[in-house]
């Protein structure tokens, strides 16, 4: 049985402790630990977190392997400190059957860099007309618990109601991409002062907020769970806060880029800043940070959306929407939430591991760093400072909005059930 001794790490940002891993499990946590034959990782000054869990990742396989594959995407995840990711259904073919979700799940098992939990489509082909095989996907080897048409909104209220009723039977959750399609026809960026000055089609906040308002009421009506993907506006925050005050079973996520970037960047016309939902205003950014801090927004999810060079190296209107995010997420959260005093490292562990694992029922993930627990762990050097260089990414795509930007923190080690997937900053 392999042994690894992590010496002197600040567990969840607290006092320095030693953590002994034996096989797939944390054997002991304490001070002055020794273990014959153990590989020692000196971790003085570093933060030890439970392995991160991303509830919103696009791995693109099957069908768009030019953008990403399960292998390259999970290598990127391990580089960013993730031990589990939930893979969105907008692949080709769409993950709307037991066969496709099992394919993605098995690819994750084969590659072994992190656990891959497929998300099933809500509707057949993401077309919003007919419910997909929700029960069959749940009963498959992949054990799907989260369903989403992400990339498209389930805009038909009857279909959304039926989906919420269906997943209630097995404790599943519908993750909604809140975008009223008629209100965003031809939209290119956030609707506001900048869009007016640039002459680009505006994407109004109400297009997001109206869908969220409808869906929390539907969830209340049927007594089911709804999760809001990539919430991006101050108004959306208020709706979710109101819904939670009523006891509605709603959870919400925010992306790292919506915690940091604003629509002012669109003035560059650089398509790397084109994303769905669009970058919003400084006021929205501040509201999102405060909501993540006070728990109105439950988790951080990357919405890692890789695209090949040619899909971004073009005029703004023709460019694909999306940004890669797995390898920079923790650094952005450290910059926007920890260094601003809005979250402690324990809070980061909650928003990026404990709670996403709970929402998605990711067994063995989001567990305490204590004896007897699975050794899914992430070691972070918070003192590191460096400029983002996408040339060093493990992801197949390079469409990061942070190229050349200095960000704090670096993941040095990632352990998946006691096996190092990242060691001293290098993939195993």
N, C-alpha and C positions, 0 to 999 in steps of 0.2 A: 504494500500500500504506500503510495507516494505521500510525502509530508512536505508542507510548505509553512514556514514560520514568518509571518509578517510582524516585524519588530518596530514598536514605537509609533504606530499610526494613531492619529486622532480619530477615534471611531465616532462618526457623525459629527465631527468637529469638536468633540469633547476632550477629555483627558487622554493622554497618550497611553496606549495599551498594546499588548502583543496578542496576535490572533494565530492560533495553530490550526492549520487545515490538514486533515487526514483523509485521504481518498476524496470523496465527493462532499464531505461534511466538515463544518466547523467543529473541531474537537474541544478547544478551550479558548477562553478569552480572559486575559489577566495581565499581570506585570511580572517581569522576570521569568517568563516561560522559557524552557529549554526542551529540545527534542532531538534525540540522536538521529543522525542521518537526514535531518530536514534541510531543504533548500531555504536559505535565509534571504528575505527581502528587507533591506534596511529602509524604513519608512518614516524616519524622523521628519516632522514638519508637514507630513502629508495627511490628507483626509481620506478615511476609509468609509465608503458608502456601500449600501447594498447595490447589486448590479442594477443599472438603469433599465427601465422598461418604456418602450415607445409605443403608444397606442395608435400611431398614425404614420406608417412608412409605405412608400411606393417602391417595390422591388422590381417592378416592370416585367418579370418573367412569370408566365410565358408571353411571348409576342413582341416585346420591345427590348430584346437583349442588347441592342445597340446603345441603350441608355443605361441599363443596369441589369444584373442577374442576381439570383438569390445568393450566389457565392460572393460577388463583389459587394453587394449591399450589406451582407452580414459581416464581411470583413470591415467595411466602413463602420458598422454598428459596434463591433468589438473595439475598434480604434477610438470610438467616442465614449466607451464605458458601458455600452448596452449589453445585457445578457439575454434580452428578449425583445422582439419587435413584432408588431401586428401588421401584416401585409395587406394593403388595400386591394379591392377587388377589380379595379379598372385595368385589367390585363387583357390580352388578346389570345385566346378567348377569355371572356369575362369569367371571373370566379363565381359563377352562379349555380354550380352543380357540385355534388360530392366529389366527382372525379377531378375537377380542377383544383379544388381546395386541398385535396389529398396530395396532388402532385406538388403543390407549393410546400406543403408541410413536410413531405418526404425529402424534398431538396434541402430544406433547412436541416433536417436530421443528418443527411449525408455529409453536408459541408461542415457542420459542427462549430461554427464560430459564435452563433447565438441561437436561442430557440426562436423559431418562426411560427407564429400563430396566424393562420390566414383569417382575413375578414371576408365574410360572404356578402355577395350583392343582395340588396333588398329586392330588386326587380330583375326580371329576365333581361339580359343584355344591357342593363342600366337604362332601359328605355322608359321606365316609369309607368308601364301599362299593366303588368302582371307580376304578382309575387313570384320570386324565385323559390327554389327548393330549400326553404329555410330549415325545415325539420330534418331533411336528408343530410344537409351540411352539418347540422349539429350532431346527428347520430353517426357521422362518418368518423374515420380514424383521426381526422383533424380536430374533431370536437369543437366546431365553430360556436362561439358565444356572442360575437359582435358582428353586426350586419350594417353595411353602408353602401350607398351608391356614390360615394365621394368622387368629386369631379362633376357630378350632377346632383341636383336637388330632387328629393322625392316631393314633388310639388303638388301632386294630387292628394288632397286631404283624406279621401276614402282609402287610397292605397296605404298612406302613412298610418291611418288608424288600424287597418287590418294587420299591418306589419307589427305594430305595437302589441296588438292582441295576440298575435301568433307567438312572438318571442317570450311573452309573459309565461307561457306554458312550461318553458324550461329555464327560466331565469336569464334569458338573453337580453341584449340591449341593442337598440337601433341608434346608430351614430349618423346624425343628419348634417349634410353639407347645406348650410342655410343660405340659399341664394334664389330669390324669386326670379324665375327666368325672364318674365316679360319686363321686369324693371331693370334688367341688366343687358338687354339686347344691344349689341354694339359697344358695350362698356369696355374701356381700356385701362382705367385707373379710378381711384377714389374720386367721387363727385365732390367738388369743393372749389376753393379759390385757385388751386394749382391747375386743376383740369380745365377751368374756364380760361385761364391765361394761356395754357398750352393748346387749347382747342381739341383736346382728347375726350372721347366719350366718357361720361361720368358714371360711376358705380355707386349709387346712393346707399347710405347706411341703412335706410329703411328696407332695402331689398333683403338684408340679412335679418334685421330685427323683426320684420313682420312674420317671417317663417318661424323664428324661434318662439315668438309669442303664440302662434298657432299650435306649435308642436308641444310646448309645455302644457297647454290646455288639453290637448289630445291625450297626453300621457296621464294627466290627472283624471281625465274622463274614464280611461280604460284601466287605470291603476297599474301602469307599466313604467319601464325605464327608458329614458331618452338621453342621449349624449350629444352635445353640441360640438361639432368639429370646428377647429381654428376660428374661434370667436375673435372678432376684430374691432368692435366699436364700443364706445362708452355707453350707448343706448342698449346694446346687447347685454352688457354687464348689469344694467339696472333691471332688465327683464328677468335674467337668471336669478338675480338677488331676490326679486319679488317672488318668483316661483318657489325658491327654496324656503322663503318665509311662510309660504302656504303649505309646505310639506310635500311639494311635488318632487318626485324622484328624478331629478335632472342633474346631470354632471356636465362640465364644460372643460374645454382645453384651450390653451393659447400656444402659439408657436413662438420660438425664440425670435424670429425676425419681426413679429408684430410687437415684441417687447422692446425693440431697439430702433427699428428703421421707420422713417416717415415718408409721406408722399412727396416731400420736397426733393427726394432723390430722383424722382421721375423727370425732373428738369434736365437731367443729363441725357435723357432718351436712351439710356443703356438698358437693353432688354433683360439684363440680369436682375433688375428690380421689378420686373413684371411677374405678378403672382396672384393667385386666387385663394382667398379674398385679397383685394389689393392692399398695399401699404396705406395706412390711414394717417391722421393728423397727430401732432404732438399731444394734443389733449386726449385722444384715444389711447395713445401709448401709455400715458401716465395713469389713465383709468384702468388699463389692463394690468399694469404692474401692481396697483393698489388692490385690485380684485384678486390677483394671484396671491398676494400677501395675506389678505383677510379670509381666503378660502372660498370666495364666491366662484372664482375659477379654480377648479380642482387640480388640474395637472398641466404640465408642459408636454406638448407632443410636437415632433419635428415637422411633420408634413414633408418629409424628405422626398423631393420630387426631381429626380435626375432627368436631364435631357442631353442629347448629343450636341456637339458644338454647332452644327448647322441649324438646329432649331432655336438657338439663341443669338447666333451671329448673323443677324438680319435686321430689317427695319422693325420698329417697335410693334406696329399693327400686326405683322405676320409672325411675331415671336411666340413661342409656347410660354405658358404660365407655369412658374414653379421654381424652386430653389432647392439645392441639396442642403442638408442640415445635420445629419447624424454626427459628423466629426467635429462640429463647432458648437453644438447645442449647450453643453455644459459650460463652456467658456462664456457664451452669451448670457446664460443665467447667472453665472458668477459676477459678470460685469454689471448687469442690470438689476439684480435682486440682492446678491450677497454684499457686494461692495457699496451698495446704496443703503444698506442696513434694513432692507425690507424683508429679507429672509435670512435665517441662520442655515448652516449646513444641514441641520436636522430637518428644517423646513424644505430644503432642496431634496433630501431623501424622500420626504413625504410626497412632494409634487412630481418627482421624476422616477420613483420606484414603488413605494408602498401603495399609493392610491391608484396609479394606472394598472398595477398588477391586480388590485382588488376589482376595479371596474371591468377589466377583461378576463377575470378569473384565471390568471396566469399562475398555475400551481408551481410552487417552489420558488417563485420570484417575489420581490417586495417583502422579504422576510427580515426579521431582526438580525443584527450581527451578534449572534450569541450561540453558545454551545448547542449542538444538536441540529442546527439549521443547515440547509443546503449552502454550500460555499459558492454562492453567486455574489461576487464582490467587485468593486471598482476602487482603485487607488488613484488619488488626484494630487498633483503638486500645485497648490493654489498660488505659490509665489512666482511661478513661471510667467513670463511675459514674452510674447512673440507675435510677429506679423503672420497673418494667414497666407499660406502658399498652397493653392489647390494642386500644384504639380505633385505634392506629396500625398494627396488623398488616396485612400483605398477604393473609394467609389469610382465607378467607370466614368462618371460625368464630373464636370468641373464648374457647373453653374452656381457658384457661390457668390452672394452679395458682399462677402467680407474680404475679398482678395486684397492683400496689402494692408488691411486694417489690423492694428494691434489689439489683441484680446488676451485676457488673463487666463491662467490655469491650463493644465495639460494632464490628460489621462496617461498615466505611466503603466498601469497594470489592469487587466481585466481577467477575472476568473469565472469560468462557467463550470459549475459543479466541481470545483477544485482543480480544474485544468486551466492553465494559463492560455488564454487566447491572444493576449497582448502582454508582453514582458519587456520592461524598460523601454516602452514606447514603440516596440517593434512587434508586428504580428507574428504569432507562433506559426 
